[in-house]
Amino acid sequence: MSDSGFARLPAPPYYAVIFSSRRSTTDGVIDDDAGYAQAAQRMVELAAQQPGFLGVESTRDADGFGITVSYWTDEAAIVAWKRQAEHAATRAYGREHWYDHYELRVAKVERAYGKKTPA
Amino acid sequence: MSDSGFARLPAPPYYAVIFSSRRSTTDGVIDDDAGYAQAAQRMVELAAQQPGFLGVESTRDADGFGITVSYWTDEAAIVAWKRQAEHAATRAYGREHWYDHYELRVAKVERAYGKKTPA
């Protein structure tokens, strides 16, 4: 019934940036969780201002493994977002402080479908 | 430091199936969590036996919003997996019993990179 969490996207084609990550921990506790959450929220706000941004979906389990997929009209929009200055600075900080491991994949969405249970 | 959760993938191109979903709940509790976990594990085992399967990454937060990305060599492998009989039956069951809402996107991964903190 809930749309919460889902991006509302146009019909394909469009692009997806699939970002898988594991947060770093100290003695089993995820590092800097408050600072991370604040930065993540800020990045979503910034991304939403970028030309070509279509939406984002993000989730992370209690062990610190997460997947964020952002959606964009085209490759040029992804490159422009990568170069956005505040995003680049936050990304550099995050690489050093927040993640043990991340993988990023850029993909062209060719087809899509879904189903929502009627309320 | 941990590879846990990450798919080990070849260099692109390959395909990604991005499955975003919200688990159904009753009075705020996620429905049939044990049955779902068992079926999800079985689906990963089955998928791993399919030709063209490359790997899978999956995570879900405490509110029941999850993203699973499975990776495949090509579109034909995805179609064959969709038609696999036990998978099709489980999918049909899941549509009725486990999910309030899901969205599935099929995408061609064009480039990829990552970083792992040295141990």
gemmi code that builds the backbone of each chain (N, CA, C; Angstrom):
import gemmi

chains = {
    "A": [
        ("MET", (0.820, -1.199, 0.000), (0.000, 0.000, 0.000), (0.862, 1.259, 0.000)),
        ("SER", (2.053, 1.149, 0.564), (2.880, 2.331, 0.734), (3.779, 2.557, -0.467)),
        ("ASP", (3.883, 3.831, -0.862), (4.871, 4.197, -1.873), (6.196, 4.562, -1.228)),
        ("SER", (6.243, 4.572, 0.076), (7.417, 5.027, 0.805), (8.640, 4.211, 0.407)),
        ("GLY", (9.702, 4.921, 0.050), (10.935, 4.258, -0.339), (11.112, 4.100, -1.827)),
        ("PHE", (10.022, 4.116, -2.569), (10.102, 3.872, -4.011), (10.282, 5.171, -4.794)),
        ("ALA", (11.132, 5.105, -5.801), (11.272, 6.215, -6.741), (10.120, 6.154, -7.750)),
        ("ARG", (9.614, 7.297, -8.119), (8.586, 7.357, -9.162), (9.289, 7.715, -10.468)),
        ("LEU", (9.352, 6.752, -11.352), (10.212, 6.897, -12.528), (9.400, 6.902, -13.814)),
        ("PRO", (9.936, 7.528, -14.862), (9.295, 7.463, -16.180), (9.514, 6.080, -16.798)),
        ("ALA", (8.927, 5.872, -17.942), (9.197, 4.636, -18.671), (10.658, 4.617, -19.126)),
        ("PRO", (11.291, 3.439, -19.164), (12.655, 3.347, -19.674), (12.700, 3.782, -21.147)),
        ("PRO", (13.885, 4.103, -21.646), (15.201, 3.962, -21.004), (15.572, 5.137, -20.105)),
        ("TYR", (16.358, 4.818, -19.085), (17.012, 5.799, -18.227), (18.200, 5.087, -17.584)),
        ("TYR", (18.944, 5.787, -16.752), (20.149, 5.180, -16.174), (20.015, 4.957, -14.667)),
        ("ALA", (20.701, 3.924, -14.196), (20.763, 3.615, -12.770), (22.213, 3.598, -12.321)),
        ("VAL", (22.471, 4.193, -11.157), (23.765, 4.051, -10.500), (23.528, 3.195, -9.257)),
        ("ILE", (24.087, 1.989, -9.288), (23.890, 1.020, -8.204), (25.105, 1.105, -7.288)),
        ("PHE", (24.882, 1.571, -6.071), (25.979, 1.751, -5.118), (25.773, 0.791, -3.948)),
        ("SER", (26.636, -0.217, -3.871), (26.589, -1.189, -2.775), (27.723, -0.871, -1.824)),
        ("SER", (27.452, -0.914, -0.541), (28.504, -0.508, 0.400), (28.358, -1.213, 1.738)),
        ("ARG", (29.494, -1.353, 2.377), (29.497, -1.824, 3.755), (30.101, -0.742, 4.627)),
        ("ARG", (29.327, -0.295, 5.608), (29.808, 0.738, 6.531), (30.918, 0.184, 7.416)),
        ("SER", (31.864, 1.034, 7.713), (32.944, 0.627, 8.609), (32.443, 0.588, 10.052)),
        ("THR", (33.055, -0.260, 10.829), (32.646, -0.457, 12.223), (33.864, -0.432, 13.135)),
        ("THR", (33.610, -0.138, 14.385), (34.631, -0.243, 15.423), (34.028, -1.061, 16.560)),
        ("ASP", (34.646, -2.173, 16.875), (34.122, -3.074, 17.913), (32.661, -3.427, 17.644)),
        ("GLY", (32.347, -3.638, 16.351), (31.010, -4.099, 15.986), (29.957, -3.016, 15.897)),
        ("VAL", (30.343, -1.768, 16.162), (29.380, -0.656, 16.080), (29.702, 0.173, 14.842)),
        ("ILE", (28.689, 0.485, 14.050), (28.890, 1.262, 12.832), (29.419, 2.648, 13.184)),
        ("ASP", (30.470, 3.075, 12.483), (31.139, 4.342, 12.788), (30.276, 5.551, 12.406)),
        ("ASP", (30.267, 6.548, 13.241), (29.752, 7.884, 12.900), (28.369, 7.824, 12.257)),
        ("ASP", (27.447, 7.134, 12.886), (26.161, 6.921, 12.246), (25.374, 8.227, 12.095)),
        ("ALA", (25.469, 9.114, 13.072), (24.726, 10.375, 12.993), (25.284, 11.259, 11.880)),
        ("GLY", (26.600, 11.365, 11.820), (27.224, 12.175, 10.774), (26.933, 11.625, 9.387)),
        ("TYR", (26.936, 10.314, 9.301), (26.649, 9.678, 8.021), (25.215, 9.948, 7.580)),
        ("ALA", (24.278, 9.772, 8.480), (22.862, 9.971, 8.135), (22.613, 11.404, 7.672)),
        ("GLN", (23.244, 12.339, 8.350), (23.080, 13.747, 7.980), (23.653, 14.007, 6.580)),
        ("ALA", (24.823, 13.460, 6.314), (25.445, 13.653, 5.001), (24.624, 12.968, 3.908)),
        ("ALA", (24.097, 11.782, 4.200), (23.308, 11.057, 3.210), (22.055, 11.852, 2.844)),
        ("GLN", (21.420, 12.407, 3.863), (20.216, 13.222, 3.622), (20.558, 14.450, 2.772)),
        ("ARG", (21.674, 15.077, 3.106), (22.115, 16.262, 2.348), (22.403, 15.885, 0.887)),
        ("MET", (23.017, 14.725, 0.659), (23.326, 14.304, -0.714), (22.045, 14.066, -1.518)),
        ("VAL", (21.020, 13.523, -0.881), (19.749, 13.328, -1.585), (19.145, 14.682, -1.963)),
        ("GLU", (19.206, 15.634, -1.037), (18.682, 16.980, -1.328), (19.432, 17.621, -2.495)),
        ("LEU", (20.763, 17.476, -2.459), (21.588, 18.052, -3.535), (21.304, 17.363, -4.874)),
        ("ALA", (21.243, 16.034, -4.846), (21.016, 15.288, -6.084), (19.702, 15.706, -6.725)),
        ("ALA", (18.697, 15.921, -5.872), (17.370, 16.274, -6.382), (17.371, 17.611, -7.116)),
        ("GLN", (18.399, 18.425, -6.851), (18.514, 19.714, -7.552), (19.260, 19.595, -8.871)),
        ("GLN", (19.862, 18.426, -9.124), (20.669, 18.264, -10.331), (19.786, 18.040, -11.564)),
        ("PRO", (20.151, 18.609, -12.684), (19.436, 18.288, -13.927), (19.555, 16.791, -14.219)),
        ("GLY", (18.448, 16.190, -14.598), (18.480, 14.791, -14.991), (18.274, 13.800, -13.860)),
        ("PHE", (18.150, 14.285, -12.635), (17.883, 13.377, -11.512), (16.440, 12.897, -11.583)),
        ("LEU", (16.246, 11.578, -11.468), (14.888, 11.032, -11.545), (14.377, 10.512, -10.201)),
        ("GLY", (15.272, 10.034, -9.356), (14.825, 9.496, -8.073), (15.900, 8.628, -7.460)),
        ("VAL", (15.642, 8.173, -6.247), (16.623, 7.352, -5.537), (15.896, 6.377, -4.615)),
        ("GLU", (16.452, 5.198, -4.473), (15.965, 4.204, -3.513), (17.168, 3.727, -2.712)),
        ("SER", (16.978, 3.555, -1.403), (18.134, 3.260, -0.564), (17.705, 2.440, 0.640)),
        ("THR", (18.516, 1.473, 0.997), (18.222, 0.686, 2.186), (19.524, 0.093, 2.731)),
        ("ARG", (19.540, -0.160, 4.024), (20.736, -0.737, 4.661), (20.273, -1.621, 5.815)),
        ("ASP", (20.902, -2.777, 5.947), (20.509, -3.669, 7.041), (21.283, -3.330, 8.319)),
        ("ALA", (20.923, -4.008, 9.382), (21.495, -3.704, 10.699), (22.993, -4.012, 10.762)),
        ("ASP", (23.481, -4.854, 9.838), (24.904, -5.192, 9.816), (25.742, -4.170, 9.053)),
        ("GLY", (25.064, -3.189, 8.417), (25.809, -2.141, 7.745), (26.008, -2.343, 6.260)),
        ("PHE", (25.370, -3.375, 5.693), (25.439, -3.547, 4.235), (24.246, -2.843, 3.605)),
        ("GLY", (24.520, -1.965, 2.647), (23.462, -1.169, 2.049), (23.549, -1.118, 0.543)),
        ("ILE", (22.414, -0.839, -0.070), (22.353, -0.607, -1.513), (21.567, 0.681, -1.726)),
        ("THR", (22.146, 1.595, -2.496), (21.454, 2.805, -2.926), (21.456, 2.815, -4.446)),
        ("VAL", (20.302, 2.972, -5.041), (20.221, 3.080, -6.495), (19.660, 4.456, -6.819)),
        ("SER", (20.438, 5.270, -7.521), (19.930, 6.551, -7.992), (19.661, 6.444, -9.487)),
        ("TYR", (18.662, 7.184, -9.925), (18.192, 7.084, -11.309), (18.326, 8.431, -11.996)),
        ("TRP", (18.771, 8.385, -13.235), (19.130, 9.588, -13.987), (18.668, 9.444, -15.436)),
        ("THR", (18.442, 10.582, -16.065), (17.966, 10.548, -17.452), (19.006, 9.986, -18.406)),
        ("ASP", (20.270, 10.304, -18.157), (21.310, 9.911, -19.110), (22.686, 9.964, -18.445)),
        ("GLU", (23.678, 9.513, -19.148), (25.049, 9.458, -18.637), (25.604, 10.844, -18.317)),
        ("ALA", (25.226, 11.836, -19.134), (25.750, 13.186, -18.908), (25.308, 13.704, -17.539)),
        ("ALA", (24.083, 13.377, -17.150), (23.580, 13.808, -15.834), (24.372, 13.134, -14.712)),
        ("ILE", (24.755, 11.891, -14.904), (25.543, 11.162, -13.897), (26.935, 11.784, -13.753)),
        ("VAL", (27.543, 12.120, -14.889), (28.879, 12.732, -14.869), (28.826, 14.104, -14.190)),
        ("ALA", (27.781, 14.870, -14.483), (27.650, 16.200, -13.867), (27.477, 16.080, -12.353)),
        ("TRP", (26.711, 15.098, -11.917), (26.517, 14.881, -10.476), (27.825, 14.447, -9.816)),
        ("LYS", (28.584, 13.616, -10.505), (29.875, 13.185, -9.957), (30.802, 14.384, -9.738)),
        ("ARG", (30.690, 15.375, -10.609), (31.574, 16.547, -10.548), (31.061, 17.648, -9.621)),
        ("GLN", (29.804, 17.517, -9.178), (29.247, 18.538, -8.289), (30.161, 18.664, -7.069)),
        ("ALA", (30.556, 19.899, -6.737), (31.680, 20.091, -5.810), (31.400, 19.539, -4.413)),
        ("GLU", (30.249, 19.855, -3.864), (29.967, 19.395, -2.495), (29.836, 17.868, -2.459)),
        ("HIS", (29.254, 17.323, -3.518), (29.138, 15.870, -3.607), (30.527, 15.219, -3.688)),
        ("ALA", (31.390, 15.806, -4.480), (32.743, 15.244, -4.631), (33.493, 15.276, -3.297)),
        ("ALA", (33.337, 16.367, -2.556), (34.020, 16.481, -1.266), (33.470, 15.467, -0.270)),
        ("THR", (32.157, 15.331, -0.244), (31.536, 14.376, 0.685), (31.935, 12.950, 0.322)),
        ("ARG", (31.993, 12.681, -0.973), (32.370, 11.350, -1.442), (33.797, 11.004, -0.997)),
        ("ALA", (34.692, 11.981, -1.143), (36.087, 11.758, -0.747), (36.181, 11.500, 0.758)),
        ("TYR", (35.416, 12.260, 1.526), (35.396, 12.048, 2.972), (34.852, 10.653, 3.296)),
        ("GLY", (33.759, 10.295, 2.617), (33.112, 9.005, 2.868), (34.010, 7.824, 2.558)),
        ("ARG", (34.764, 7.944, 1.485), (35.677, 6.850, 1.111), (36.665, 6.564, 2.234)),
        ("GLU", (37.075, 7.618, 2.925), (38.068, 7.459, 3.992), (37.450, 7.050, 5.324)),
        ("HIS", (36.250, 7.517, 5.592), (35.726, 7.424, 6.960), (34.530, 6.503, 7.143)),
        ("TRP", (33.759, 6.267, 6.095), (32.473, 5.616, 6.313), (32.380, 4.189, 5.781)),
        ("TYR", (33.208, 3.882, 4.784), (33.013, 2.597, 4.107), (34.232, 1.699, 4.228)),
        ("ASP", (33.984, 0.439, 4.548), (35.022, -0.577, 4.425), (35.190, -1.009, 2.981)),
        ("HIS", (34.097, -0.966, 2.263), (34.085, -1.531, 0.910), (32.875, -0.949, 0.180)),
        ("TYR", (33.086, -0.554, -1.045), (31.922, -0.174, -1.862), (32.169, -0.590, -3.304)),
        ("GLU", (31.071, -0.771, -4.017), (31.110, -1.082, -5.442), (30.056, -0.218, -6.121)),
        ("LEU", (30.421, 0.346, -7.250), (29.496, 1.213, -7.971), (29.363, 0.716, -9.409)),
        ("ARG", (28.123, 0.590, -9.850), (27.873, 0.102, -11.207), (26.904, 1.053, -11.898)),
        ("VAL", (27.248, 1.439, -13.083), (26.398, 2.329, -13.880), (25.745, 1.503, -14.971)),
        ("ALA", (24.407, 1.573, -15.030), (23.662, 0.669, -15.908), (22.533, 1.409, -16.609)),
        ("LYS", (22.240, 0.967, -17.812), (21.127, 1.532, -18.573), (19.895, 0.649, -18.389)),
        ("VAL", (18.854, 1.222, -17.803), (17.613, 0.470, -17.578), (16.863, 0.371, -18.897)),
        ("GLU", (16.577, -0.869, -19.270), (15.954, -1.119, -20.572), (14.464, -1.425, -20.451)),
        ("ARG", (14.084, -2.078, -19.336), (12.657, -2.356, -19.139), (12.365, -2.408, -17.644)),
        ("ALA", (11.096, -2.196, -17.298), (10.717, -2.081, -15.891), (9.248, -2.411, -15.743)),
        ("TYR", (8.921, -3.012, -14.595), (7.514, -3.183, -14.262), (7.398, -3.336, -12.757)),
        ("GLY", (6.173, -3.205, -12.247), (5.977, -3.317, -10.810), (4.541, -3.618, -10.485)),
        ("LYS", (4.311, -3.775, -9.198), (2.955, -4.053, -8.740), (2.795, -3.506, -7.335)),
        ("LYS", (1.669, -2.846, -7.113), (1.370, -2.318, -5.799), (0.031, -2.891, -5.373)),
        ("THR", (-0.027, -3.400, -4.152), (-1.291, -3.927, -3.642), (-2.280, -2.776, -3.463)),
        ("PRO", (-3.488, -2.895, -4.007), (-4.459, -1.815, -3.822), (-4.779, -1.624, -2.343)),
        ("ALA", (-4.973, -0.384, -1.972), (-5.280, -0.096, -0.562), (-6.650, -0.682, -0.203)),
    ],
    "B": [
        ("MET", (36.889, -4.102, 4.916), (37.698, -5.307, 4.984), (36.905, -6.539, 4.556)),
        ("SER", (35.585, -6.472, 4.773), (34.771, -7.644, 4.522), (34.264, -7.663, 3.093)),
        ("ASP", (34.303, -8.861, 2.481), (33.645, -9.043, 1.194), (32.205, -9.493, 1.374)),
        ("SER", (31.800, -9.704, 2.595), (30.467, -10.241, 2.877), (29.388, -9.339, 2.289)),
        ("GLY", (28.502, -9.956, 1.537), (27.399, -9.208, 0.937), (27.638, -8.804, -0.497)),
        ("PHE", (28.900, -8.720, -0.905), (29.219, -8.242, -2.244), (29.294, -9.378, -3.251)),
        ("ALA", (28.757, -9.137, -4.430), (28.920, -10.072, -5.541), (30.303, -9.882, -6.150)),
        ("ARG", (30.905, -10.970, -6.552), (32.191, -10.876, -7.260), (31.882, -10.996, -8.744)),
        ("LEU", (32.075, -9.918, -9.443), (31.587, -9.850, -10.816), (32.727, -9.667, -11.804)),
        ("PRO", (32.528, -10.098, -13.046), (33.523, -9.847, -14.092), (33.463, -8.374, -14.512)),
        ("ALA", (34.334, -7.984, -15.414), (34.258, -6.637, -15.968), (32.983, -6.515, -16.806)),
        ("PRO", (32.350, -5.333, -16.828), (31.178, -5.130, -17.689), (31.567, -5.324, -19.157)),
        ("PRO", (30.574, -5.532, -20.025), (29.141, -5.462, -19.757), (28.553, -6.760, -19.210)),
        ("TYR", (27.504, -6.592, -18.408), (26.650, -7.689, -17.944), (25.322, -7.053, -17.558)),
        ("TYR", (24.392, -7.856, -17.091), (23.053, -7.329, -16.791), (22.754, -7.360, -15.296)),
        ("ALA", (21.941, -6.400, -14.871), (21.475, -6.320, -13.491), (19.956, -6.343, -13.473)),
        ("VAL", (19.395, -7.108, -12.554), (17.955, -7.044, -12.275), (17.811, -6.411, -10.898)),
        ("ILE", (17.266, -5.203, -10.883), (17.123, -4.429, -9.644), (15.698, -4.628, -9.136)),
        ("PHE", (15.569, -5.282, -7.998), (14.254, -5.592, -7.438), (14.100, -4.839, -6.118)),
        ("SER", (13.228, -3.831, -6.119), (12.937, -3.054, -4.907), (11.595, -3.511, -4.381)),
        ("SER", (11.482, -3.671, -3.087), (10.227, -4.207, -2.561), (9.964, -3.732, -1.144)),
        ("ARG", (8.697, -3.666, -0.820), (8.294, -3.421, 0.559), (7.498, -4.614, 1.036)),
        ("ARG", (7.973, -5.235, 2.095), (7.279, -6.397, 2.664), (5.957, -5.967, 3.278)),
        ("SER", (4.971, -6.824, 3.149), (3.663, -6.558, 3.755), (3.750, -6.761, 5.269)),
        ("THR", (2.913, -6.031, 5.966), (2.916, -6.074, 7.423), (1.476, -6.223, 7.936)),
        ("THR", (1.374, -6.721, 9.138), (0.091, -6.761, 9.849), (0.334, -6.163, 11.222)),
        ("ASP", (-0.379, -5.084, 11.524), (-0.194, -4.383, 12.803), (1.273, -4.027, 13.023)),
        ("GLY", (1.932, -3.617, 11.945), (3.305, -3.139, 12.060), (4.373, -4.223, 12.092)),
        ("VAL", (3.957, -5.485, 12.024), (4.918, -6.587, 12.034), (4.982, -7.201, 10.634)),
        ("ILE", (6.201, -7.405, 10.140), (6.373, -7.966, 8.801), (5.797, -9.379, 8.747)),
        ("ASP", (4.993, -9.655, 7.732), (4.301, -10.941, 7.606), (5.264, -12.082, 7.298)),
        ("ASP", (5.072, -13.207, 7.926), (5.682, -14.485, 7.539), (7.184, -14.373, 7.325)),
        ("ASP", (7.868, -13.809, 8.291), (9.284, -13.521, 8.088), (10.117, -14.806, 7.964)),
        ("ALA", (9.771, -15.828, 8.714), (10.529, -17.082, 8.640), (10.338, -17.754, 7.286)),
        ("GLY", (9.088, -17.819, 6.838), (8.798, -18.429, 5.540), (9.466, -17.666, 4.410)),
        ("TYR", (9.463, -16.350, 4.528), (10.091, -15.527, 3.503), (11.601, -15.758, 3.460)),
        ("ALA", (12.220, -15.759, 4.609), (13.677, -15.933, 4.665), (14.090, -17.275, 4.059)),
        ("GLN", (13.324, -18.297, 4.371), (13.607, -19.626, 3.836), (13.476, -19.640, 2.307)),
        ("ALA", (12.404, -19.032, 1.809), (12.188, -18.986, 0.359), (13.267, -18.152, -0.327)),
        ("ALA", (13.652, -17.049, 0.294), (14.678, -16.186, -0.298), (16.002, -16.934, -0.419)),
        ("GLN", (16.338, -17.668, 0.634), (17.571, -18.456, 0.618), (17.526, -19.526, -0.489)),
        ("ARG", (16.375, -20.171, -0.607), (16.201, -21.199, -1.639), (16.321, -20.577, -3.036)),
        ("MET", (15.774, -19.388, -3.222), (15.857, -18.748, -4.533), (17.302, -18.412, -4.900)),
        ("VAL", (18.095, -18.001, -3.922), (19.508, -17.725, -4.192), (20.223, -19.012, -4.599)),
        ("GLU", (19.926, -20.109, -3.898), (20.545, -21.396, -4.244), (20.164, -21.823, -5.661)),
        ("LEU", (18.877, -21.659, -5.982), (18.406, -22.031, -7.327), (19.029, -21.140, -8.399)),
        ("ALA", (19.051, -19.839, -8.140), (19.596, -18.906, -9.125), (21.056, -19.236, -9.424)),
        ("ALA", (21.783, -19.624, -8.368), (23.209, -19.920, -8.534), (23.448, -21.119, -9.439)),
        ("GLN", (22.416, -21.943, -9.624), (22.532, -23.099, -10.521), (22.160, -22.751, -11.965)),
        ("GLN", (21.649, -21.545, -12.168), (21.206, -21.169, -13.520), (22.394, -20.771, -14.396)),
        ("PRO", (22.378, -21.152, -15.660), (23.410, -20.646, -16.577), (23.352, -19.117, -16.641)),
        ("GLY", (24.496, -18.497, -16.605), (24.552, -17.045, -16.752), (24.408, -16.264, -15.465)),
        ("PHE", (24.187, -16.936, -14.341), (24.110, -16.228, -13.053), (25.502, -15.768, -12.649)),
        ("LEU", (25.632, -14.495, -12.263), (26.938, -13.965, -11.861), (27.037, -13.689, -10.363)),
        ("GLY", (25.908, -13.326, -9.755), (25.968, -13.014, -8.325), (24.737, -12.237, -7.904)),
        ("VAL", (24.649, -11.984, -6.610), (23.488, -11.263, -6.083), (23.902, -10.477, -4.851)),
        ("GLU", (23.301, -9.313, -4.684), (23.471, -8.508, -3.471), (22.077, -8.142, -2.979)),
        ("SER", (21.883, -8.186, -1.675), (20.537, -8.001, -1.148), (20.585, -7.397, 0.239)),
        ("THR", (19.677, -6.478, 0.512), (19.603, -5.898, 1.843), (18.193, -5.380, 2.084)),
        ("ARG", (17.801, -5.338, 3.342), (16.473, -4.847, 3.706), (16.569, -4.180, 5.065)),
        ("ASP", (15.891, -3.039, 5.208), (15.942, -2.349, 6.495), (14.848, -2.865, 7.434)),
        ("ALA", (14.868, -2.374, 8.647), (13.954, -2.881, 9.674), (12.499, -2.548, 9.362)),
        ("ASP", (12.273, -1.555, 8.495), (10.903, -1.189, 8.121), (10.349, -2.050, 7.000)),
        ("GLY", (11.179, -2.926, 6.434), (10.675, -3.834, 5.407), (10.911, -3.392, 3.982)),
        ("PHE", (11.663, -2.293, 3.789), (12.011, -1.884, 2.430), (13.346, -2.518, 2.059)),
        ("GLY", (13.372, -3.226, 0.927), (14.573, -3.934, 0.534), (14.927, -3.737, -0.923)),
        ("ILE", (16.185, -3.932, -1.230), (16.660, -3.925, -2.611), (17.513, -5.184, -2.806)),
        ("THR", (17.194, -5.944, -3.832), (18.006, -7.083, -4.240), (18.429, -6.844, -5.683)),
        ("VAL", (19.719, -6.941, -5.945), (20.212, -6.818, -7.309), (20.880, -8.137, -7.687)),
        ("SER", (20.324, -8.799, -8.703), (20.987, -10.009, -9.207), (21.662, -9.662, -10.526)),
        ("TYR", (22.767, -10.356, -10.778), (23.601, -10.041, -11.938), (23.700, -11.252, -12.851)),
        ("TRP", (23.624, -10.999, -14.143), (23.518, -12.054, -15.152), (24.371, -11.701, -16.360)),
        ("THR", (24.791, -12.736, -17.079), (25.642, -12.487, -18.246), (24.902, -11.751, -19.357)),
        ("ASP", (23.612, -12.074, -19.523), (22.878, -11.495, -20.657), (21.375, -11.622, -20.418)),
        ("GLU", (20.622, -11.052, -21.302), (19.156, -11.033, -21.200), (18.580, -12.444, -21.272)),
        ("ALA", (19.171, -13.313, -22.099), (18.637, -14.672, -22.240), (18.696, -15.415, -20.903)),
        ("ALA", (19.741, -15.182, -20.135), (19.861, -15.825, -18.826), (18.767, -15.330, -17.882)),
        ("ILE", (18.435, -14.055, -17.974), (17.373, -13.490, -17.128), (16.021, -14.095, -17.495)),
        ("VAL", (15.761, -14.216, -18.766), (14.494, -14.797, -19.228), (14.387, -16.261, -18.792)),
        ("ALA", (15.477, -17.002, -18.910), (15.469, -18.415, -18.499), (15.207, -18.544, -17.002)),
        ("TRP", (15.787, -17.667, -16.225), (15.559, -17.681, -14.772), (14.102, -17.331, -14.451)),
        ("LYS", (13.559, -16.380, -15.179), (12.158, -16.009, -14.956), (11.237, -17.209, -15.204)),
        ("ARG", (11.614, -18.045, -16.158), (10.773, -19.190, -16.531), (11.030, -20.434, -15.681)),
        ("GLN", (12.102, -20.420, -14.897), (12.407, -21.586, -14.057), (11.179, -21.877, -13.186)),
        ("ALA", (10.740, -23.136, -13.189), (9.407, -23.451, -12.663), (9.267, -23.142, -11.168)),
        ("GLU", (10.232, -23.577, -10.371), (10.094, -23.343, -8.927), (10.182, -21.852, -8.613)),
        ("HIS", (11.043, -21.151, -9.343), (11.136, -19.703, -9.166), (9.817, -19.026, -9.529)),
        ("ALA", (9.215, -19.449, -10.627), (7.946, -18.838, -11.062), (6.856, -19.071, -10.022)),
        ("ALA", (6.819, -20.263, -9.458), (5.798, -20.573, -8.448), (6.016, -19.741, -7.182)),
        ("THR", (7.273, -19.635, -6.764), (7.575, -18.854, -5.561), (7.275, -17.381, -5.788)),
        ("ARG", (7.573, -16.917, -6.982), (7.309, -15.516, -7.310), (5.811, -15.223, -7.244)),
        ("ALA", (5.019, -16.134, -7.790), (3.567, -15.943, -7.771), (3.042, -15.928, -6.332)),
        ("TYR", (3.575, -16.827, -5.524), (3.186, -16.852, -4.110), (3.587, -15.533, -3.428)),
        ("GLY", (4.794, -15.105, -3.695), (5.313, -13.889, -3.072), (4.524, -12.647, -3.441)),
        ("ARG", (4.100, -12.575, -4.690), (3.303, -11.419, -5.119), (2.029, -11.298, -4.295)),
        ("GLU", (1.474, -12.431, -3.922), (0.220, -12.416, -3.167), (0.429, -12.236, -1.662)),
        ("HIS", (1.531, -12.780, -1.145), (1.631, -12.922, 0.308), (2.710, -12.072, 0.970)),
        ("TRP", (3.740, -11.688, 0.230), (4.888, -11.101, 0.908), (5.082, -9.609, 0.668)),
        ("TYR", (4.570, -9.128, -0.458), (4.923, -7.759, -0.835), (3.697, -6.852, -0.925)),
        ("ASP", (3.799, -5.682, -0.349), (2.819, -4.630, -0.589), (3.061, -3.965, -1.941)),
        ("HIS", (4.314, -3.926, -2.313), (4.700, -3.139, -3.492), (6.080, -3.614, -3.928)),
        ("TYR", (6.248, -3.809, -5.218), (7.592, -4.080, -5.716), (7.767, -3.419, -7.078)),
        ("GLU", (8.994, -3.170, -7.415), (9.361, -2.628, -8.727), (10.587, -3.388, -9.196)),
        ("LEU", (10.581, -3.757, -10.459), (11.687, -4.521, -11.026), (12.197, -3.793, -12.274)),
        ("ARG", (13.504, -3.632, -12.310), (14.120, -2.941, -13.450), (15.267, -3.783, -13.980)),
        ("VAL", (15.291, -3.971, -15.267), (16.346, -4.739, -15.927), (17.264, -3.753, -16.632)),
        ("ALA", (18.560, -3.857, -16.330), (19.503, -2.842, -16.800), (20.804, -3.485, -17.259)),
        ("LYS", (21.417, -2.859, -18.235), (22.711, -3.323, -18.740), (23.826, -2.515, -18.086)),
        ("VAL", (24.668, -3.200, -17.320), (25.766, -2.518, -16.639), (26.858, -2.214, -17.651)),
        ("GLU", (27.216, -0.938, -17.731), (28.179, -0.500, -18.738), (29.558, -0.243, -18.156)),
        ("ARG", (29.595, 0.197, -16.887), (30.897, 0.401, -16.243), (30.757, 0.199, -14.739)),
        ("ALA", (31.856, -0.086, -14.106), (31.837, -0.438, -12.688), (33.197, -0.175, -12.077)),
        ("TYR", (33.190, 0.239, -10.809), (34.442, 0.317, -10.066), (34.128, 0.220, -8.579)),
        ("GLY", (35.149, -0.012, -7.788), (34.931, -0.153, -6.359), (36.207, 0.056, -5.594)),
        ("LYS", (36.079, -0.005, -4.279), (37.239, 0.171, -3.409), (37.014, -0.601, -2.122)),
        ("LYS", (38.033, -1.312, -1.714), (37.964, -2.053, -0.474), (39.118, -1.600, 0.399)),
        ("THR", (38.827, -1.294, 1.645), (39.878, -0.895, 2.562), (40.796, -2.087, 2.825)),
        ("PRO", (42.109, -1.915, 2.673), (43.019, -3.037, 2.940), (42.908, -3.478, 4.397)),
        ("ALA", (43.048, -4.776, 4.603), (42.950, -5.319, 5.967), (44.141, -4.851, 6.793)),
    ],
}
model = gemmi.Model(1)
for chain_id, residues in chains.items():
    chain = gemmi.Chain(chain_id)
    for i, (resn, *xyz) in enumerate(residues, 1):
        res = gemmi.Residue()
        res.name, res.seqid = resn, gemmi.SeqId(i, " ")
        for name, pos in zip(("N", "CA", "C"), xyz):
            atom = gemmi.Atom()
            atom.name, atom.element = name, gemmi.Element(name[0])
            atom.pos, atom.b_iso = gemmi.Position(*pos), 0.0
            res.add_atom(atom)
        chain.add_residue(res)
    model.add_chain(chain)
structure = gemmi.Structure()
structure.add_model(model)
structure.setup_entities()
